Amino acid sequence: MRAARLIVLATAATAGTLLASGSARAHDINATVKVGADGIRVEVFFEEVVPAEFATVSVSDANGSEVVAGTTDANGVWTFPAPAPGEYLLTAKCIGHVAKVKFSIAGTPPVPEAPPVSYTGYRLNKAVGLTVGVGGLLGASALLWLFRRRRE
């Protein structure tokens, strides 16, 4: 009976924490790199809504050497001239969070009228992440309950 109360309490506390902390989701940082005819445009953001103001951004080549670095503006945007053709890795850092995006520069320059080629970092689907997290917590609670029940 006591173990059942503990499980109910742990589950209620976990559910309350997950449902009450909507602002914690704002810390999922991501970035988009747009390769266009006029150069490279980087947009760094939290949850696709809040710009990552003054994020530190660096671009490394395939060998890991830094090619260019800068800081986003108040809108989370940073632009720079396109480097030589090749494969690159953008790393954006803001308040302890890091986003990485791989992108390519083609050997031929983009057509001015064409829309820019866009690259965005990968993020796990939120519903899947929430399901895995809650399932893991419930599974851990069930194992704890079984362990305590066998001890009694």
Buried (B, 14 or more C-beta within 10 A) or exposed (E): EEBEEEBEEBBEEBEEEBEEEEEEEEEBBBBBBBBBEEEBBBBBBBEEEEBBBBBBBBBBBEEEEEBBEBEBEEEBBBBBEBBEEEEBBBBBBBEEBEBBBEBEBEEEEBEEEEEBBEBBBEEEEEEEEEEEEBEEBBEEBEEBBEEEEEEE
